[in-house]
Amino acid sequence: MVPQPTAFGALLRHFRGRASLTQARLAERAGLSVDAIIKLEGGKRQAPRCETVQLLARTLHLTAPERHTLDAARPHRYPEGAVTTASLPISALLQCLTEMHTRQAALINAFVAADATVDPGLEANLHHQPIL
């Protein structure tokens, strides 16, 4: 069965056409692959991430109402009854939090290393900020 273009795909194609961009040019400007654009427009990729939709909207210079329309056409990634973080075991959630903390520490260290003029108290304060 050949996937049919979704409302999202049709809207994306419309906005891309209005901007006089080819799929390749939109992909280049948005930092996505041409294959991703083809799949989004053709309905083969059904649930694009929110960040991808925002990136496309910025690249296409959509107005706020147009951004809302495009985002609203994006199918929900988690249909009713799908497994979500609420149904994950606590160990998986703790692992996610540990990974977030590790990334936060790396970002803080990079920030401090990049700014040699950091207030000495700032580094200590940054390391004690909560993740959530």
Buried (B, 14 or more C-beta within 10 A) or exposed (E): EEEEBBBBBBBBBBBBEEBEBEBEBBBBBBEBEBEBBBBBBBBBBBBBEEEBBBBBBEBBEBEEEBBEBBBEBBEEEEEEEEEEEEEEEEEEEEEEEEEEEEEBEEEBEEEBEEEEEEEEEEBEEBEEEEEE
